[in-house]
Structure formats: structure tokens, C-alpha cells
Amino acid sequence: MALGRVPRRVGVVGYGRLGQSLVAHLLTQGPELGLELVFVWNRDPGRMAGTVPCSLQLQDLAGLGERRPDLVVEVAHPKIIHDSGAHILRHANLLVGSPSALADQATEQELRESSQRWGHTVFVARGALWGSEDITRLDAAGGLQSLRVTMATHPDGFRLEGPLAAAPRTGTRTVLYEGPVRGLCPWAPRNSNTMAAAALAAPSLGFDRVIGVLVADLSLPDVHVVDVELSGPPGPTGRSFSVHTRRENPAEPGAVTGWATVTAFWRSLLGCCQLPSKPGIHLC
């Protein structure tokens, strides 16, 4: 059954594992859902050869407006959001697959201003964040006091930069970072997206008060483990409300994205296509 609402014309920015999965879904399932893939862009165009029809390959991201997309899906790197997010919003709604980009306050502000100016929505994929809607509801009710997200996997699954890339690792399990999510995102842009999504789900805490923990664990060669721990203020008896969820997501050795996250992202894309455009940043 076709989706009954716009957007219908979809562009994909990034053709790594996640981008390839989304493009395959759009080509095979899109028509029956009322979705048309109108372009695919990748930093290395050669990667699209033989799998993406030439007519769909976009060589210059600056020219995306000519394809008249309703939704542009970013699954490349935070740099795309830093450099081109505002431009994309001039032409279409934007589904951000690299929310770590929003840890940069100037980028977040630019996206908010562009969203308001052009009337397009910034959707943020929840990805591997379990319980995001519950976190948002609790936060809106004033019942969220702390939020901590721990991501653990084998070191081969990390793509780290700066001081984290050179951080010493001792023993089977090493805590590489523990602190505000805003401080982690620049050094682990591809491994902090779940934590960035949590910061956006809890705006009262945000990037400065949501705590992110990144753990290199040699015993986890084929799984990504995400623990989400939250608490509220003490109740009448002195005890605090608390929740602890643990998500174990199978992944190929060395992969940045686990299998369940790929599926979750496709559902986020479909969800965006059923929502009306409205300015602002919203989890999807």
C-alpha cells in the first residue's frame, strides 16, 4: 500500500553499507510505497558503479535541487551536515543519519534557522537508541534527572580521531571516554550517533548533560552493546525512578553499524514520509 503523504521523492547521500541498504529498499519496495528514488550521491562516485543506475547518480551535491527531492537522507558523515545541511534544507526535508554533527552548536543553530526559513523539517534517525520516545516524554514532563549512554564493541568497530585514536588500551575492556556527549562527538563522529540522538531526545539535558561512555571490549568482536541508564528525581519515599535498558546488536566484525540499526533506519525513513513538514528538529 502506498504511503498517503509527502515526501515521495527521496535522495540518498552516502553509499556505504547503510546507504546501499536504503537504496536497495527504495528501488525494490519504493514504488509500491509511493516512494521514488531520485538521486544517490557518494564522495567516491566509483563506488556506485554497476549498482546504481547512471541516471540516479548525482555527481555534484550542490545540484541536488534539480532533482526536486522531498526528502534527502544523509548516511555519510557528519561533515556533510556541517557543510551542506543548510543547503539541503533549502530544497527538502532532511533525515540526519549522523546526529553527532549537531554537537557543534553553530551547525545545530544553522539547521534550525534554515528549517525555519525554508519550512522544511530536520528529522534525526533514532538509530540504535532504544526507548527514545519514552525518554522524550519523561523529559517533557520534568521527570528526567540524568541520562547515561554506554556503547561497547570491539576496537575494530571504532573510527576514532584526535586524542581518542591514540588513547592507550589496557586489558580486555578499556573505557576510552566518559563525559558529556558534546565532548565525545568530534573525536568519535561515527561511533557517537546513538549518544547524540539521546541528547536530542532529552533537550533539558542536551549534549552537555547527557553522559556518553565509549568502551573498547575485545570480547565483543561481532556485537554492539548499548546500555541506556536514566533516573528521575526522588519521590515521596526518597527512592528515584530509574530505567536501565541493554541492547545487543549483532554486527559484522569491524562494522560501524549493526544489523538491527540498518532495519531501524529504514523504518525511520518510512516514518518521515508519513509526517507533514514542520520547522524544527525532530527524532524519527
JOVEN-V706211 format. One line per field, one symbol per residue. phi: phi as a letter, one per 20 degrees, with the letter a starting at -180 (. if undefined). A space follows every 10 residues. Layout:
phi: ???
This chain:
phi: .ffecfedec dddocegfff fffffffedg gfemddfdac cbgdgffegn cdggfefeec ffefffelfe cddecdaggf fgecgfffff dafcdeecfg fffffffgff fffffffdmd eeedffleee mfffffffff emdddbbccd dcafgfeece clfffdffcc mfcceebbrg fgfegfecfe dcffffffff fcffemfedf edcdcecfec fcbdddddcc bdfgegened fbccdcdddg bfgnfedeff ffffffffgf fgfddffbgp dcfb
